[in-house]
Amino acid sequence: MLCHNITVKGACGQCVSCRSWQGNEHPDLLRLRLVAGASSIGVQEVRDFIAAIAQTPFTARERIAVIEDLSYLTKAGFNALLKTLEEPSSASVIFLVAEVVETLLPTVRSRLQHCAFTPVSSSLIMKALQESGLDRSRSTELASLSNGLPGLALRWRSQPADLKAYEAAGQQFFDLFEGSLKTRFSFTEDIAKNDDLSLADWHGILSHWQLLLRDLLLLSIGEPGLISHTFLRSRLDEVAKTLQARDWLARYQMLEWLGWALDRNANRRLALNNFFITL
Ligand SMILES: [Zn+2]
């Protein structure tokens, strides 16, 4: 949309606009996202953003505005946005990104064109990783672990420390599963004390656990070829044997409930402990 020589094949990658986009400094590409350390995006930030959208584009035909995660907008922030969604300026295109569309107010949803992004196939992600110089077996492993999220796979590729942390978190989940209620509750105390954890961080933890429970479910029904955490295979095998498929499914559903409860501002400590009691 910003390219000066756009064709059916997409952006040219050569023009001034494409180059400044690649350098992450395009003056007509505006992003509204959570400031590090903040837990929400407030009304003043939204107002400043709206004022920036309304300005005449510098080099592109339109200003492109991206709100990276709608779920962080405060209620007042949302209301400030509504008028702009009703009467957007003709020289702008606004993208609203949300993980779960159901969390948006119906008044917002009715003003949007819904565009669903499905997970990218692991063979495509694997190809990209191999093209970046990673060997075949490591590419396969990272592609299956990323579960259709190419950005995540590439980040793990470039920042091995992030991958290490992810792997350690996987092991920690098994320790919690095998641990006593006391161990689990003290995990809750530690995590609930951490004020730096945003709702997105919580969801990151939950979706990791969900993938592990999914792997356990898959192993319990005899589908080892579909699991994501191949590097944890021996521990997964061991743990999967301890319960029946329907019990894994029940835990998976309980975890979905936990995510749902957190989105609705439930007390995080209580909600997490409730999950741990049934784990
Ligand atoms: Zn271009």
Boltz pocket constraint, residues with backbone or C-beta under 6 A from the ligand:
constraints:
  - pocket:
      binder: B
      contacts: [[A, 2], [A, 3], [A, 4], [A, 5], [A, 6], [A, 11], [A, 12], [A, 13], [A, 14], [A, 15], [A, 16], [A, 17], [A, 18], [A, 19]]
      max_distance: 6.0
